[in-house]
Amino acid sequence: MDILDAKKATVLIIDDSPVNIRLLGDALKAEYKVIIAKNRKEALDRAFSQLPDLIFLDIETPEISGYEVFAKLKEDPRTKEIPIIVITAMSDGLYEKACLELGAIDFIKKPFNPRLVKLRVHNHIELKMLRDYYKDMSCIDELTKLPNRRKLKDFMGFEWARLGRSNAHLSVIMIDIDHFKQFNDNYGHLAGDECLKQIAEALHKANIRSKDLLARFGGEEFIFVLPDTDRVGAMTVGEKLCSVIAALNIPHEFSAVSDHVTISLGAASITGHSELSSPDELIAAADKNLYRAKSKGRNQLVG
């Protein structure tokens, strides 16, 4: 997909005025997917579920509670980066300044010119797609093509915020390749890189659900983040990962564990925020169990 292909973008119009909805919808529907919200609940539900590329918000409408919706969108990790164009009948320069200071990307006064609106939308969506593209590239590990620790931090922040709202389960599995230094020292770093890529691909294919995240944690370590997964589920996934890597049968005659490459794993789980104070503590708990797995002889899961 062309990163500047704005035709695939989604625009959310938050407004209770049929006239405004019709004018904006007619101006944009040929080039964009247009979705509508006519009250506060619809606005937040559709913003969080659809994650549009651009939002029009009539901030003055009582039915919408525009300022409250604006604040909710900007404080939530899922939507805080989505550009918002404020629609208003106010012409006061101080009012415009206030909206821009809140975080609005643009400010359109009623009555608006549909042709000018289309031009502004095209420019804002083009810029957003460029930002998204470069952000995505900065979050990918060059060797394995998996998400890196920057992406992991963003993902854990999002899931941690969701835990606070839903009291759901969240599990983490830390993964380490057994005796990888000996592999590199004896087979060479090019072979080591190829081994890392094969393991990354195998772990990725074992990732059953789209909601999970597999990332390269650093060196020969990987991490699985499993939303809505309790300890039993995490242990089941961990056991499967052990089998998947063993099945690759990558020779490792310098391992003290096996004649092929194996992994050690540590799992940790949490429900809500009651037990730990930060996502880093959950990762640390999984890392502690990984250390235990390695201390007990490697090639196993502890959780």
C-alpha positions in Angstrom: 0.0 0.0 0.0 1.3 3.5 -0.9 1.8 5.4 2.3 0.4 8.5 0.7 -2.8 6.7 -0.5 -5.3 8.8 1.3 -8.3 7.1 -0.4 -8.0 4.3 2.1 -8.2 6.6 5.1 -11.1 6.8 7.5 -12.7 10.0 8.7 -15.0 10.2 11.8 -17.5 13.1 11.9 -18.7 13.8 15.4 -21.7 16.2 15.0 -25.4 16.1 15.8 -26.3 18.5 13.0 -27.8 16.7 9.9 -26.8 19.6 7.7 -23.1 19.5 8.8 -23.0 15.7 8.5 -24.5 15.8 5.0 -22.2 18.6 3.8 -19.0 17.0 5.2 -20.1 13.5 4.2 -20.9 14.5 0.6 -17.6 16.3 0.3 -15.5 13.4 1.6 -17.3 10.1 0.9 -15.9 9.7 -2.6 -12.3 9.6 -1.4 -12.5 8.4 2.2 -14.4 6.0 4.4 -16.7 8.2 6.4 -18.2 7.2 9.7 -20.7 9.3 11.8 -21.3 9.8 15.5 -24.2 11.9 16.8 -23.7 11.8 20.5 -21.0 11.3 23.2 -21.3 7.5 23.5 -21.2 6.9 19.7 -18.3 9.3 19.4 -16.1 7.5 21.9 -17.2 4.0 20.9 -16.5 4.6 17.2 -13.2 6.5 17.8 -11.9 3.6 20.0 -13.1 0.8 17.8 -12.5 2.2 14.4 -9.3 4.3 15.1 -10.0 6.7 12.3 -7.2 8.7 10.6 -8.9 12.0 11.1 -11.7 13.3 13.3 -14.1 16.2 12.8 -15.6 17.4 16.1 -18.3 20.0 16.7 -17.0 21.1 20.1 -20.0 23.3 21.0 -22.8 20.7 20.7 -24.4 19.9 24.1 -25.5 16.4 22.9 -21.9 15.6 22.0 -20.2 17.2 25.1 -17.4 18.3 22.8 -14.8 19.4 25.3 -15.2 16.2 27.3 -15.0 14.0 24.1 -11.9 16.0 23.1 -10.2 15.4 26.4 -11.1 11.6 26.4 -9.6 11.2 22.9 -6.4 13.0 23.8 -5.8 11.2 27.0 -6.4 7.7 25.6 -3.2 6.0 24.1 -5.3 4.6 21.3 -6.5 7.9 20.0 -4.2 10.6 21.3 -2.3 10.9 18.1 -5.3 11.1 15.8 -5.6 14.6 14.3 -8.8 16.4 15.3 -10.3 19.3 13.3 -12.7 21.4 15.4 -15.9 22.7 13.7 -17.4 25.8 15.2 -19.6 28.8 14.5 -17.4 30.9 16.8 -15.2 33.5 15.0 -13.3 34.8 18.1 -9.5 34.5 17.6 -9.1 33.6 21.3 -11.5 30.7 20.9 -9.5 29.4 18.0 -6.3 29.8 19.9 -7.8 27.8 22.8 -8.9 24.9 20.6 -5.4 24.7 19.0 -3.8 24.8 22.5 -6.0 21.8 23.5 -4.4 19.8 20.7 -6.7 20.4 17.6 -4.8 20.1 14.3 -7.1 22.7 12.6 -10.1 24.9 13.1 -12.9 25.2 10.6 -15.7 27.9 10.9 -19.3 27.4 9.9 -20.5 27.8 7.2 -17.6 26.0 5.6 -16.5 25.6 1.9 -16.5 21.9 1.0 -13.8 22.3 -1.5 -11.5 23.9 1.0 -12.4 21.2 3.6 -11.4 18.5 1.1 -8.0 20.2 0.5 -7.3 20.5 4.3 -8.4 16.9 4.9 -6.1 15.6 2.1 -3.1 17.5 3.6 -3.7 16.4 7.2 -4.2 12.7 6.3 -1.1 12.7 4.1 0.9 14.0 6.9 -0.6 11.5 9.4 0.2 8.6 7.0 3.8 9.8 6.7 4.1 10.0 10.5 2.6 6.6 10.9 4.9 5.1 8.3 8.1 6.5 9.9 6.9 5.6 13.4 6.2 2.0 12.2 9.7 1.8 10.7 11.3 3.0 13.9 9.5 0.3 15.8 10.9 -2.7 13.8 14.0 -4.7 14.6 16.1 -4.6 11.5 17.4 -8.2 11.7 14.3 -10.2 12.7 11.7 -7.8 11.3 9.8 -8.2 14.6 8.7 -5.2 16.7 11.4 -3.8 18.9 11.5 -2.5 22.5 10.1 0.9 21.5 7.0 -0.8 20.1 6.9 -3.1 23.2 6.8 -0.1 25.5 3.9 1.5 23.5 2.0 -1.8 23.5 2.5 -2.5 27.2 1.4 1.1 28.0 -1.8 0.6 26.0 -2.5 -2.8 27.6 -1.7 -1.5 31.1 -4.2 1.3 30.6 -6.8 -1.2 29.4 -6.2 -3.4 32.5 -7.1 -0.5 34.7 -10.4 -0.1 32.9 -11.4 -3.7 32.5 -9.7 -5.7 35.3 -8.7 -8.2 32.5 -5.8 -10.7 32.5 -2.4 -9.9 31.0 0.6 -12.3 30.6 4.2 -12.0 29.5 6.6 -14.7 28.4 10.3 -13.9 28.3 12.3 -16.2 25.9 16.1 -16.8 25.8 18.0 -18.9 23.3 20.1 -21.4 25.3 23.9 -21.1 25.0 23.6 -18.7 22.1 27.1 -17.2 22.8 28.6 -20.6 22.2 26.6 -20.9 19.0 28.0 -17.5 17.8 31.5 -18.3 18.9 31.7 -21.6 17.1 29.4 -21.2 14.0 30.1 -17.5 13.4 28.0 -14.4 13.7 26.4 -14.8 10.2 25.1 -18.2 11.3 24.0 -16.6 14.5 22.0 -14.0 12.7 20.4 -16.7 10.5 19.5 -18.6 13.7 17.9 -15.6 15.2 15.8 -15.0 12.0 14.7 -18.6 11.9 13.6 -18.5 15.6 11.9 -15.2 15.2 9.9 -16.5 12.2 9.0 -19.7 14.0 7.8 -17.8 17.1 5.8 -15.4 14.9 4.1 -18.3 13.2 3.2 -19.8 16.6 1.5 -16.6 17.6 -2.1 -17.7 17.3 -4.0 -14.4 17.9 -3.6 -11.0 16.2 -4.0 -9.2 19.6 -0.7 -10.7 20.9 2.6 -9.1 20.5 6.0 -10.8 19.8 9.0 -8.5 20.0 12.7 -8.8 20.1 13.8 -7.8 23.5 17.5 -7.6 22.8 20.4 -9.9 21.8 19.0 -13.5 21.8 16.0 -12.6 24.0 12.4 -12.3 22.8 9.1 -11.4 24.6 5.5 -12.4 24.1 2.8 -10.2 25.4 -0.6 -12.0 25.7 -3.6 -9.8 26.5 -6.7 -11.4 28.0 -4.5 -14.5 29.0 -4.2 -15.9 32.5 -1.4 -18.0 33.9 -2.9 -21.3 32.6 -3.1 -19.9 29.1 0.4 -18.4 29.2 1.8 -21.8 30.3 0.0 -23.5 27.4 1.5 -21.0 24.9 5.0 -21.3 26.5 5.0 -25.1 26.2 4.0 -24.8 22.5 6.8 -22.4 21.9 9.3 -24.8 23.3 8.1 -27.5 21.0 8.1 -25.2 18.0 11.7 -24.2 18.4 12.8 -27.8 19.1 11.1 -28.9 15.9 13.3 -26.5 13.9 16.1 -28.9 14.8 18.8 -26.3 14.3 22.1 -28.1 15.0 24.0 -26.8 18.1 26.7 -29.3 19.1 28.2 -26.8 21.5 25.1 -26.6 23.7 25.3 -28.2 27.1 21.5 -28.9 26.9 20.9 -30.6 23.5 22.4 -31.3 20.1 20.0 -28.7 18.7 19.0 -25.1 19.5 16.6 -24.9 22.5 15.0 -22.0 24.4 14.3 -21.2 28.1 11.2 -19.3 29.0 9.8 -17.4 32.0 6.1 -16.5 32.3 4.3 -14.0 34.5 0.6 -13.0 34.7 -1.6 -10.4 36.3 -5.2 -9.5 36.7 -5.9 -5.8 36.8 -3.5 -3.5 38.6 -3.9 -4.9 42.1 -0.7 -6.9 42.2 1.9 -4.8 40.4 2.4 -1.0 40.0 3.8 -0.9 36.4 4.2 -2.9 33.2 8.0 -3.0 33.9 7.3 -5.0 37.1 5.4 -7.6 35.1 8.2 -7.9 32.6 10.7 -8.2 35.6 8.6 -11.0 37.1 8.7 -12.9 33.8 12.5 -12.3 33.6 12.9 -13.6 37.1 11.1 -16.8 36.1 13.3 -17.0 33.0 16.4 -16.9 35.3 14.9 -19.7 37.3 14.4 -21.8 34.2 18.0 -21.3 33.2 19.2 -22.1 36.7 17.2 -25.3 36.7 19.0 -26.6 33.5 17.5 -24.6 30.6 15.3 -25.9 27.8 12.1 -25.4 29.9 9.4 -23.1 31.0 8.9 -21.6 34.5 5.9 -19.5 35.4 
